Amino acid sequence: MKQAAIHKIECSSVIESIRSTTRLSQEAFARALGVSMRTVVRWEKEGDAPPHLEKERLELIHELVQTAAEMMEQCDIPAWFSTPKEALSGERPVDLFSTYRGIQQVREILEKTRWGIF
């Protein structure tokens, strides 16, 4: 299999995994990323590879979702990402997916939660 084909499969499965775990529609996921819904459809269903920086951001978001899955019940994950957090200045974690800084803030909250630091 060609290297490019491997990356297409990986990105598609990463997006599907994120959306499935967080229960975000393609439209909601696109809004969270700050891209068009058509872009998400191309990445997830049509196999188009995202640009390098977008792929990196998707991988970081996937890590957040995996961390959440290690810490909480599967059924609690969507609500955690969709509920405003005081520690995030009232923002919902999903609303911070559009920037690297936002992703880092969510990661910090998850790690603090994991270790009981508040």
N, C-alpha and C positions, 0 to 999 in steps of 0.2 A: 504494500500500500504506500502511496506517495506521502511524503511528509505533510504537504498542504492538506490532504484529505484527513490525516490524523488530527490536525488542528481544528478542522471544521467539525468533526465528530465531537471532539472534546468541548469546544465552545457550546455547541448545541446542547450537549448533555449537562454542562455546567449551568446554563441558563434554565433548562428544564428542571434541574434539581433545585435551584434557588426558588424558582416560581412555585414549584410543587410544595416545597417545605414551608414557604412563607404564605402560600395561597394567594399570590398576586396574579391578577390577570395580565395579559400582555400589555394592555393599555396602562394599568397601574405601574407595572414594572418599567415601562418606557418613561412614564412621568418621573418615577423615582430616579432613573438614570439621567434624565434630561435629554432624551433622544426621542425620535418619533416612534410611533407604534410600528410603522412599516420597517424601520431599522431593526427592531427586536424580532419581527417576523422573519426578516432576511437572515438574521444571525441564527435564530432558533430553528426555523422550519426549512429554509431554503439553503442552508449550509454556507452562506457567505461568512467569511472570517471578519471579525471586527478589527479595526486598526489596533496596533500594538498597545497603545495606552488604554484603550477601551477593554481589550482582552485582559490586561493587567488588573484593571479595576474590577472586572467581573470575577477574576480569581480571588481578589481580596474580599469581595462580598461573599463569595462562596465559602471562604474560610470563616467569615463571621457566622454564617448560617450553620456550618459544621460545629463551630464552638458552641453555639446555642443548643444544637442537638445533643452535645455531650453533657450539657448542664440541666436541661429541662425536658419534660415530656413533649413528644412530637406535637400533641394537640395544643400545647401552650405557646409554641414558637410563633405562629402567625400573630397572635394577640400581642406578644412581646414586641415584635417589630412594628406593629401598627398602633401601639398605645404611646401617647406622649410621656416623656420621662422628665422629671424635675431636674435630674442631673444633666440633661441635654437642653436645658433652658426651655422646657416645654415642647421640644420638637419630638417627633416620632422618629425612631431609628431609621425607618425606611426612607424618610425625607432627607436623610443625610447621605444617601448612596451616591449622590451626584458629584461629590467631591472627595478627594483623597483625605482631606482634613476631616470631613464628616465621617468617613469610614473609620479613621483612626479614633475619633471620639466614641463611636459605637463600640469599637474594639476595647477601649479603655473601660467603658461601663460594663461590658460583658466580663472582662477580667476582674474588675472590682467586685462584681456580683459573685463570680466564681470563688473568690477568696474571702468574701464577707467583709470587704473594706468599704465602709460608708460612714 
